[in-house]
């Protein structure tokens, strides 16, 4: 994931909530644009929705700002491209 590729790594926030989504590859967390279309995929794909929902609960419990700060640390360490 490159800096600015996702909302968590610096892309503009679409003004919607992070939510559970699904696609042919599995379940993931992402944002929809105000038009309802998929705006971003913020996580890897998971085969079951339970893990994605647990991560969503964790993110909501920690707070989005702390998650973004964590993404910044990972980027600084070279763990995000």
DSSP file (Angstrom, degrees, kcal/mol; ACC not computed):
  #  RESIDUE AA STRUCTURE BP1 BP2  ACC     N-H-->O    O-->H-N    N-H-->O    O-->H-N    TCO  KAPPA ALPHA  PHI   PSI    X-CA   Y-CA   Z-CA
    1    1 A X              0   0    0      0, 0.0    80,-1.1     0, 0.0     2,-0.3   0.000 360.0 360.0 360.0 132.1    0.0    0.0    0.0
    2    2 A X    >   -     0   0    0     79,-0.3     3,-2.4    78,-0.2     4,-0.4  -0.681 360.0 -90.9 -97.4 149.9    1.4    3.4   -1.0
    3    3 A X  T 3  S+     0   0    0     -2,-0.3     7,-0.2     1,-0.3    -1,-0.1  -0.355 116.4  18.9 -56.5 131.3    1.1    6.6    1.0
    4    4 A X  T 3  S+     0   0    0      5,-1.7    -1,-0.3     2,-0.3     6,-0.2   0.400  94.6 106.1  86.9  -2.9   -2.1    8.4   -0.1
    5    5 A X  S <  S+     0   0    0     -3,-2.4     2,-0.3     4,-0.2    -2,-0.1   0.796  85.5  27.3 -78.3 -28.5   -3.6    5.2   -1.7
    6    6 A X  S > >S-     0   0    0     -4,-0.4     5,-3.2    34,-0.1     3,-0.5  -0.806  86.8-108.7-125.8 167.7   -6.1    4.8    1.1
    7    7 A X  G > 5S+     0   0    0     -2,-0.3     3,-1.5     1,-0.2     6,-0.1   0.910 119.9  55.9 -61.5 -41.3   -7.8    7.1    3.5
    8    8 A X  G 3 5S+     0   0    0      1,-0.3    -1,-0.2     2,-0.1    63,-0.1   0.733 110.8  44.6 -65.9 -20.8   -5.7    5.7    6.4
    9    9 A X  G < 5S-     0   0    0     -3,-0.5    -5,-1.7    -7,-0.1    -1,-0.3   0.236 136.7 -72.6-109.8  14.5   -2.5    6.6    4.5
   10   10 A X  T < 5S+     0   0    0     -3,-1.5    -3,-0.2     1,-0.3    -2,-0.1   0.399  81.0 137.5 121.4  -4.5   -3.5   10.1    3.4
   11   11 A X      < -     0   0    0     -5,-3.2    -1,-0.3     1,-0.1    -6,-0.1  -0.349  68.9 -82.6 -67.6 156.3   -6.2   10.0    0.6
   12   12 A X        -     0   0    0     -8,-0.2     2,-0.3     1,-0.1    -1,-0.1  -0.324  47.3-114.3 -58.8 137.6   -9.0   12.5    1.0
   13   13 A X        -     0   0    0      1,-0.1    -1,-0.1    -3,-0.1    20,-0.0  -0.597  16.0-144.9 -75.5 132.8  -11.7   11.3    3.3
   14   14 A X        -     0   0    0     -2,-0.3    20,-0.3     2,-0.1    -1,-0.1   0.549  38.5-112.3 -78.2  -5.0  -15.0   10.7    1.4
   15   15 A X  S    S+     0   0    0      1,-0.3     2,-0.2    18,-0.1    -1,-0.1   0.674  83.0 104.7  84.2  16.8  -17.1   11.9    4.3
   16   16 A X  S    S-     0   0    0     16,-0.1    -1,-0.3     3,-0.0     2,-0.2  -0.729  73.7 -92.7-122.0 173.4  -18.6    8.5    5.0
   17   17 A X        -     0   0    0     -2,-0.2    15,-0.5    -3,-0.1     2,-0.2  -0.577  38.5-104.4 -88.6 150.2  -18.1    5.8    7.6
   18   18 A X        +     0   0    0     -2,-0.2     2,-0.3    13,-0.1    13,-0.2  -0.512  53.6 175.6 -64.4 136.8  -15.7    2.9    7.4
   19   19 A X  E     -A   30   0A   0     11,-2.6    11,-2.3    -2,-0.2     2,-0.3  -0.955  37.0 -92.2-146.4 163.2  -17.8   -0.2    6.7
   20   20 A X  E     +A   29   0A   0     -2,-0.3     2,-0.3     9,-0.2     9,-0.2  -0.611  48.9 174.3 -73.9 131.3  -17.7   -3.9    6.0
   21   21 A X  E     -A   28   0A   0      7,-3.1     7,-2.4    -2,-0.3     2,-0.3  -0.868  14.7-152.5-132.2 166.7  -17.6   -4.6    2.2
   22   22 A X  E     +A   27   0A   0     -2,-0.3     2,-0.3     5,-0.2     5,-0.2  -0.987  15.5 165.1-143.0 155.0  -17.3   -7.7    0.1
   23   23 A X  E >   -A   26   0A   0      3,-2.5     3,-1.6    -2,-0.3    -2,-0.0  -0.855  58.7 -72.7-150.4-176.7  -16.1   -8.6   -3.3
   24   24 A X  T 3  S+     0   0    0      1,-0.3     3,-0.1    -2,-0.3    -2,-0.0   0.784 129.3  52.2 -57.0 -27.9  -15.1  -11.7   -5.3
   25   25 A X  T 3  S-     0   0    0      1,-0.3     2,-0.3     0, 0.0    -1,-0.3   0.582 120.3 -94.1 -87.7 -10.1  -11.8  -12.0   -3.3
   26   26 A X  E <   -A   23   0A   0     -3,-1.6    -3,-2.5    19,-0.1     2,-0.3  -0.948  59.6 -27.7 136.8-157.0  -13.5  -11.8    0.2
   27   27 A X  E     +AB  22  46A   0     19,-3.4    19,-2.5    -2,-0.3     2,-0.3  -0.730  56.2 159.1-102.5 147.8  -14.5   -9.4    2.9
   28   28 A X  E     -A   21   0A   0     -7,-2.4    -7,-3.1    -2,-0.3     2,-0.4  -0.955  38.5-105.8-155.9 169.6  -12.7   -6.1    3.6
   29   29 A X  E     +A   20   0A   0     15,-0.3    13,-2.7    -2,-0.3    14,-1.0  -0.882  52.0 137.7-104.2 138.2  -13.1   -2.7    5.3
   30   30 A X  E     -AC  19  41A   0    -11,-2.3   -11,-2.6    -2,-0.4     2,-0.4  -0.943  44.6-101.6-162.0-178.5  -13.5    0.3    3.1
   31   31 A X  E     - C   0  40A   0      9,-1.3     8,-3.1    -2,-0.3     9,-1.8  -0.892  21.0-145.8-116.2 146.9  -15.3    3.6    2.4
   32   32 A X  E     - C   0  38A   0    -15,-0.5     6,-0.2    -2,-0.4   -16,-0.1  -0.827  23.9-119.0-102.1 150.7  -18.0    4.4    0.0
   33   33 A X    >   -     0   0    0      4,-3.0     3,-2.2    -2,-0.3   -18,-0.1  -0.302  38.1 -95.3 -75.4 172.2  -18.2    7.8   -1.7
   34   34 A X  T 3  S+     0   0    0      1,-0.3    -1,-0.1   -20,-0.3   -19,-0.0   0.702 127.0  63.0 -64.4 -17.1  -21.2   10.0   -1.2
   35   35 A X  T 3  S-     0   0    0      2,-0.1    -1,-0.3     1,-0.0     3,-0.1   0.485 118.3-112.3 -83.6  -3.3  -22.6    8.5   -4.4
   36   36 A X  S <  S+     0   0    0     -3,-2.2     2,-0.2     1,-0.3    -2,-0.1   0.327  77.1 126.5  90.5  -8.6  -22.6    5.0   -2.8
   37   37 A X  S    S-     0   0    0      1,-0.1    -4,-3.0    -5,-0.1    -1,-0.3  -0.493  75.2 -87.2 -81.2 153.5  -19.9    3.6   -5.0
   38   38 A X  E     +C   32   0A   0     -6,-0.2    -6,-0.3     1,-0.2    -1,-0.1  -0.405  44.8 178.2 -60.5 129.7  -16.8    2.0   -3.4
   39   39 A X  E     -     0   0A   0     -8,-3.1     2,-0.3     1,-0.4    -7,-0.2   0.795  59.0  -8.2-102.2 -42.5  -14.2    4.7   -2.7
   40   40 A X  E     -C   31   0A   0     -9,-1.8    -9,-1.3   -34,-0.0     2,-0.6  -0.997  48.0-134.9-156.0 155.3  -11.4    2.7   -1.1
   41   41 A X  E     -C   30   0A   0     -2,-0.3   -11,-0.3   -11,-0.2     4,-0.1  -0.975  22.8-179.2-110.9 117.0  -10.3   -0.6    0.3
   42   42 A X        +     0   0    0    -13,-2.7     2,-0.3    -2,-0.6   -12,-0.2   0.602  60.7  35.0 -93.9 -14.0   -8.5    0.0    3.5
   43   43 A X  S    S-     0   0    0    -14,-1.0     3,-0.1     1,-0.1     9,-0.0  -0.793  87.6 -89.8-132.6 171.0   -7.6   -3.6    4.5
   44   44 A X        -     0   0    0     -2,-0.3   -15,-0.3     1,-0.1     2,-0.3  -0.255  55.5 -90.8 -69.3 172.5   -6.6   -6.9    3.0
   45   45 A X        -     0   0    0    -17,-0.1     2,-0.3    -4,-0.1   -17,-0.2  -0.650  39.1-161.9 -83.7 144.9   -9.3   -9.3    2.0
   46   46 A X  B     -B   27   0A   0    -19,-2.5   -19,-3.4    -2,-0.3    -3,-0.0  -0.964  21.9-133.4-125.1 146.6  -10.4  -11.9    4.5
   47   47 A X  S    S+     0   0    0     -2,-0.3     2,-0.3   -21,-0.2    -1,-0.1   0.765  91.7  41.5 -71.3 -24.5  -12.3  -15.1    3.7
   48   48 A X  S  > S-     0   0    0    -21,-0.1     4,-0.8     1,-0.1     3,-0.4  -0.923  75.0-134.1-124.0 148.1  -14.9  -14.6    6.5
   49   49 A X  H  > S+     0   0    0     -2,-0.3     4,-2.6     1,-0.2     5,-0.2   0.755  94.3  76.7 -71.4 -22.6  -16.7  -11.5    7.6
   50   50 A X  H  > S+     0   0    0      1,-0.2     4,-2.1     2,-0.2    -1,-0.2   0.893  94.9  47.0 -58.4 -43.0  -16.0  -12.1   11.3
   51   51 A X  H  > S+     0   0    0     -3,-0.4     4,-2.3     1,-0.2    -1,-0.2   0.928 112.1  50.1 -65.6 -43.6  -12.4  -11.1   11.2
   52   52 A X  H  X S+     0   0    0     -4,-0.8     4,-2.4     1,-0.2    -2,-0.2   0.900 110.8  49.8 -60.9 -40.8  -13.2   -7.9    9.3
   53   53 A X  H  X S+     0   0    0     -4,-2.6     4,-2.4     2,-0.2    -1,-0.2   0.872 109.0  52.0 -67.0 -36.2  -15.9   -7.0   11.8
   54   54 A X  H  X S+     0   0    0     -4,-2.1     4,-2.2    -5,-0.2    -2,-0.2   0.908 110.7  48.1 -64.9 -41.0  -13.5   -7.6   14.7
   55   55 A X  H  X S+     0   0    0     -4,-2.3     4,-2.8     2,-0.2    -2,-0.2   0.902 109.9  52.6 -65.5 -40.5  -11.0   -5.2   13.1
   56   56 A X  H  X S+     0   0    0     -4,-2.4     4,-2.7     2,-0.2    -2,-0.2   0.924 109.4  49.1 -60.8 -44.3  -13.7   -2.7   12.5
   57   57 A X  H  X S+     0   0    0     -4,-2.4     4,-2.2     2,-0.2    -1,-0.2   0.908 111.7  49.9 -60.1 -41.9  -14.7   -2.9   16.2
   58   58 A X  H  X S+     0   0    0     -4,-2.2     4,-2.6     2,-0.2     5,-0.3   0.931 111.4  47.5 -62.8 -46.8  -11.0   -2.4   17.1
   59   59 A X  H  X S+     0   0    0     -4,-2.8     4,-2.8     1,-0.2    -2,-0.2   0.918 113.2  48.1 -61.5 -44.2  -10.6    0.6   14.8
   60   60 A X  H  < S+     0   0    0     -4,-2.7    -1,-0.2     1,-0.2    -2,-0.2   0.860 113.4  48.7 -66.2 -33.7  -13.8    2.2   16.2
   61   61 A X  H  < S+     0   0    0     -4,-2.2    -2,-0.2    -5,-0.2    -1,-0.2   0.882 116.5  40.9 -72.0 -38.9  -12.6    1.5   19.7
   62   62 A X  H  < S-     0   0    0     -4,-2.6    -2,-0.2    -5,-0.2     4,-0.2   0.890 115.3-116.4 -75.0 -40.8   -9.1    2.9   19.2
   63   63 A X    >X  -     0   0    0     -4,-2.8     4,-1.7    -5,-0.3     3,-0.5   0.108  14.5-100.6 106.0 137.0  -10.3    5.9   17.1
   64   64 A X  H 3> S+     0   0    0      1,-0.2     4,-2.5     2,-0.2     5,-0.2   0.853 117.9  58.5 -57.7 -39.9   -9.6    6.7   13.5
   65   65 A X  H 3> S+     0   0    0      1,-0.2     4,-2.1     2,-0.2    -1,-0.2   0.888 107.2  47.2 -61.0 -39.4   -6.9    9.3   14.4
   66   66 A X  H <> S+     0   0    0     -3,-0.5     4,-2.3     2,-0.2    -1,-0.2   0.868 110.5  52.4 -70.4 -35.3   -4.8    6.7   16.3
   67   67 A X  H  X S+     0   0    0     -4,-1.7     4,-2.3     2,-0.2    -2,-0.2   0.912 110.0  48.7 -65.1 -41.5   -5.2    4.3   13.4
   68   68 A X  H  X S+     0   0    0     -4,-2.5     4,-2.1     2,-0.2    -2,-0.2   0.904 110.3  51.3 -63.7 -41.2   -3.9    6.9   11.0
   69   69 A X  H  X S+     0   0    0     -4,-2.1     4,-2.1     1,-0.2    -2,-0.2   0.900 109.0  51.4 -62.5 -39.8   -1.0    7.7   13.3
   70   70 A X  H  X S+     0   0    0     -4,-2.3     4,-2.5     1,-0.2    -2,-0.2   0.909 107.9  51.7 -62.5 -42.7   -0.2    3.9   13.3
   71   71 A X  H  X S+     0   0    0     -4,-2.3     4,-2.2     1,-0.2    -1,-0.2   0.879 107.8  53.3 -61.9 -37.0   -0.3    3.8    9.5
   72   72 A X  H  X S+     0   0    0     -4,-2.1     4,-2.6     2,-0.2    -1,-0.2   0.911 108.4  49.3 -63.3 -42.1    2.2    6.8    9.5
   73   73 A X  H  X S+     0   0    0     -4,-2.1     4,-1.9     2,-0.2    -2,-0.2   0.931 110.8  49.7 -62.4 -45.3    4.5    4.8   11.8
   74   74 A X  H  <>S+     0   0    0     -4,-2.5     5,-2.9     1,-0.2     6,-0.8   0.893 111.6  49.4 -60.4 -39.1    4.3    1.8    9.6
   75   75 A X  H ><5S+     0   0    0     -4,-2.2     3,-1.6     4,-0.2    -2,-0.2   0.926 108.9  51.6 -65.8 -44.4    5.1    4.0    6.6
   76   76 A X  H 3<5S+     0   0    0     -4,-2.6    -1,-0.2     1,-0.3    -2,-0.2   0.828 108.4  52.7 -61.7 -31.6    8.0    5.6    8.3
   77   77 A X  T 3<5S-     0   0    0     -4,-1.9    -1,-0.3    -5,-0.2    -2,-0.2   0.461 120.3-111.1 -82.3  -1.3    9.4    2.1    9.1
   78   78 A X  T < 5S+     0   0    0     -3,-1.6    -3,-0.2    -4,-0.2    -2,-0.1   0.624  87.1 119.9  82.6  12.9    9.1    1.2    5.4
   79   79 A X  S   <S+     0   0    0     -5,-2.9     2,-0.4    -6,-0.2    -4,-0.2   0.634  73.6  49.0 -87.2 -14.0    6.3   -1.3    6.0
   80   80 A X              0   0    0     -6,-0.8    -2,-0.2    -5,-0.2   -78,-0.2  -0.988 360.0 360.0-118.0 134.7    4.0    0.7    3.8
   81   81 A X              0   0    0    -80,-1.1   -79,-0.3    -2,-0.4    -1,-0.1   0.500 360.0 360.0 -76.8 360.0    5.4    1.7    0.4
